[in-house]
Amino acid sequence: MEKIFCGVTRITTDEEYDLLKSHVNDLINEATSNGFLAEQGADNEHTREIARLGKIGALYETEALNLPKRDINPLVLEIEKVIRIRGLSHIRAAELIGINEPTFLKIMHGKRHISMRMAKKLFNEFNINPELIIKYS
């Protein structure tokens, strides 16, 4: 795997942005053809580099292209943190709180509210602070 942006943490020009997007596409194609993306939630050199470059690209889009920053619900951030720490897929996280993945993704994108039953599961299964659940559900 070629790492064109090794050591880079920020890009500042449209040319760098275009090169970054092209490189990410190449990495995705390489990872797909070699089976590195076959499992949901796969953790390997390719997925980590794609995620790292995605963050650099998102930062450029937000700052240089004057796109609005997405307000992220602190409860969603806490759920994402638990998922990352436990190494869960979205499918498995949804199963743990008793819902299907599409419903889980709607919650994570702020398109669906959390029911009392789901709030209890978030507390019991993910040990999320009840005050955070109540305030941001």
ChimeraX attribute file (.defattr): number of C-alpha atoms within 10 A of each C-alpha:
attribute: neighborCount
match mode: 1-to-1
recipient: residues
	/A:1	10
	/A:2	9
	/A:3	10
	/A:4	11
	/A:5	17
	/A:6	9
	/A:7	7
	/A:8	10
	/A:9	12
	/A:10	16
	/A:11	17
	/A:12	13
	/A:13	11
	/A:14	13
	/A:15	10
	/A:16	15
	/A:17	18
	/A:18	12
	/A:19	14
	/A:20	19
	/A:21	15
	/A:22	12
	/A:23	18
	/A:24	21
	/A:25	13
	/A:26	15
	/A:27	19
	/A:28	18
	/A:29	14
	/A:30	15
	/A:31	19
	/A:32	13
	/A:33	11
	/A:34	10
	/A:35	10
	/A:36	18
	/A:37	18
	/A:38	11
	/A:39	9
	/A:40	11
	/A:41	14
	/A:42	14
	/A:43	12
	/A:44	11
	/A:45	11
	/A:46	21
	/A:47	17
	/A:48	12
	/A:49	18
	/A:50	18
	/A:51	12
	/A:52	15
	/A:53	21
	/A:54	15
	/A:55	14
	/A:56	18
	/A:57	22
	/A:58	16
	/A:59	18
	/A:60	20
	/A:61	18
	/A:62	13
	/A:63	13
	/A:64	13
	/A:65	11
	/A:66	9
	/A:67	12
	/A:68	9
	/A:69	11
	/A:70	7
	/A:71	7
	/A:72	11
	/A:73	15
	/A:74	14
	/A:75	20
	/A:76	18
	/A:77	12
	/A:78	16
	/A:79	18
	/A:80	16
	/A:81	13
	/A:82	16
	/A:83	16
	/A:84	12
	/A:85	9
	/A:86	11
	/A:87	14
	/A:88	16
	/A:89	16
	/A:90	19
	/A:91	16
	/A:92	15
	/A:93	23
	/A:94	18
	/A:95	13
	/A:96	17
	/A:97	19
	/A:98	13
	/A:99	14
	/A:100	15
	/A:101	16
	/A:102	12
	/A:103	15
	/A:104	21
	/A:105	15
	/A:106	13
	/A:107	15
	/A:108	20
	/A:109	12
	/A:110	15
	/A:111	11
	/A:112	13
	/A:113	14
	/A:114	20
	/A:115	10
	/A:116	12
	/A:117	10
	/A:118	19
	/A:119	18
	/A:120	17
	/A:121	16
	/A:122	21
	/A:123	15
	/A:124	14
	/A:125	13
	/A:126	18
	/A:127	12
	/A:128	18
	/A:129	13
	/A:130	14
	/A:131	10
	/A:132	15
	/A:133	20
	/A:134	12
	/A:135	9
	/A:136	13
	/A:137	19
